[in-house]
Amino acid sequence: MVGPGRVLDTERYFLICPNVLGGCMGTTGPQEIDPASGEPWALSFPVITIRDMVRAQKLLIEHLGIERPSKRLRDAVAWEAVLRVEGDRIVVRDGTELV
């Protein structure tokens, strides 16, 4: 599905797969140590909203200089409603499987 000559042709499109803000792989999340207490953040970890995640994605896209991003369907409504950003295409994504 992803690669040269496939549906998501990496010779035609630049694919970006940012991690989820607050997730367990690549960003600070509830399992990390709170420097103030020396214990995991757990339930005291700040609440992260879809709006926060979309804002982080927008900062990444701006940093990369992308002017008209495509969006995942799951985030597309938040992109449109929260940030008023239009894209050219929407890629439907659910979990780790591309449809």
Helices and strands as residue ranges (DSSP letters): G 42-44, H 50-64, E 71-72, H 73-78, I 79-83, E 90-91, E 93-94, E 97-98
